[in-house]
């Protein structure tokens, strides 16, 4: 299953969120898709294993509320609703010096949701989400839900003038 959830965030929401995130001192510089030495990129994990890892009440609250908006749009657009069982919430920031390896977020029993937060994006910059060979365009404010055991990665980037910010959720089924 792969579903695109359109317009979860407006472009105005994305601009505000992007500015707030890139000006925040929350980022760790060593996040990676497979815990390898190469390919590390800035990121932060707020929740892992349903436990708070980075305790920032503002961002925890924001991304919890954002989950509710995602769920509302998922219901409206696909007649599908998720239980509020958030296993993980994490942010990634990538540019043309970073990459991700194909990876699965977990084994069976969870959904992954990836949201595109950079407010301006040109198709020629790359950075699409590749889910087992199916290429999903990076469209600001859209989110994609899929089964977490599916292998996925971001496509290669061209020279880009912005950080490619994304949020990822893992939700227990």
N, C-alpha and C positions, 0 to 999 in steps of 0.2 A: 504494500500500500504506500502510495506517495500522493499527498494532497498539497496543493498550493493554496495558501490563505492570503488573499489579496488585501492590500490597503489596511493592514492592522494598525500601522502608524501612518499618519499623514506626513507629507514632506516637511511641513512646519514642525511636527513632533520630532522627526528625524534630525532636523537642523538643531533644535534645542538639545536633544539627547546627545548628539555627536559632540557639540561644543562642550557640554557638561562632562562627558566622559573623557575626551582628550585633554581637558584641563584638570582632570582629577589625578591625584597621586596614588591611585589604587593599583596600578599596573605592576605585575611581575614580568620580567623580561625573558623567562625561560619556559614558557608553556610550549608544548609540542603535541602532535597527534599520536605519537607512539612512544613517548618517553625515551627518545634517542638523542644523541648529542647534536646531530645536525637538524636544521630546520626549525629551531626554536623561534618563537614569536611572542610579543607581549600578550598577556592575558591575565585573567583573575577568575578564580573559582569562588563563588559565594556560598554555594550549597553543594555538598558531596555526600552521597549515602544518606540523604535526608537530614544531615547535620550541618549547621552553619560553620563554614570554614573561615570566611572573611566577614567579620561582624561589623557591618556598616549599616545601621538602621535605615538610612535613607535609601541606599541602593537595594537592600533586601526588600524593603517595602515597595519600591518602584517595580522591581522585576516580579514580585508576587502579584501586584496589580496588573502588570502587563500580561501575566499568564491569564488572568480573568478576561482581559480584552481579547487575547488570542482565542480563548475558548468561546467567547461570544461570537466572534467572526467565524470560527469553525462551525458553530451551530447554524449560523445564518447561511453560510455558503455551501456547507456540505452535509448539513443535518447530522452532525457527529459531535459528541461531547466527551470530554476527558474528565476523569475524576481528578480531584485536587490531591494528587500524590506525587509531589515534586521530589525526584531523586537527586537531580543536579541542575544547577544554574551556573553558567560560566560565560565569560566574554573572551573574544579573540580580537586582536588588532594585527593586521597584516599589511605589508606593502610588497613591492616587487623584489625585496630581498628575502622574503619568507615563503614557506610552502608547508603543506600538510601531506602526510602519507595517507594512503587508503587505510581506513581503520573502521572498526565497529565501535559504537559507544558502549554497548553492553551485549550480553547474550539475550535470548528471547525473554519476553515479558515486559518490555518497555517500548515507548515511542520516543523518538528524538524530534525536537523542533529546532530549526535553525532560522533565525531572523536576521534580515539585512538592515543595518542601522545607518550606513553612510548615506547622507541625503542626496548626493549627486553621484551618478555612476554612468559611465559610457560603456556600451557593449564592447568596444574595441580594447578596453582595459583588461578584459579577462576576469578571473576571479569567480567564475560561475561555480555552483555546487554540483559536483559529479556524484551521483548515487548509482553505483554499480553500472556505470556507462551511460546513464540517463543524465543529460546536462540540463540543469535548472538555472535560468538566467538570474543574475544578481539584480533584483529590482528593489530599490529603497522602499522600506515599509512593508514588504511582503515577508511571509514566513512559510516554511515548508515543513510538513510533518511526515515522518516515515518510520518504519520499524527499525529500532536501534541496532539490530544485528546486521542490517544492510551496510556494506562497505561504502564509504564515502570520503570525499576530500574536496578541497577547493582546487579549481583549475589554476594553471599558471597565470601569473600576472604580467602585463606589459608595464611600461613605465606609468605609474599612477601618481596623481598629485595629492591624493588623500590616503588616509588609513582606511583599509577595508575592515570596518567594524561589524562583528556579528555576535549575536547572543545564541547560546545553545542551551536547551532544556532537555533533560531526560525525565520522562514521566512514567511511573509504574502503571501498568494496565490494570 
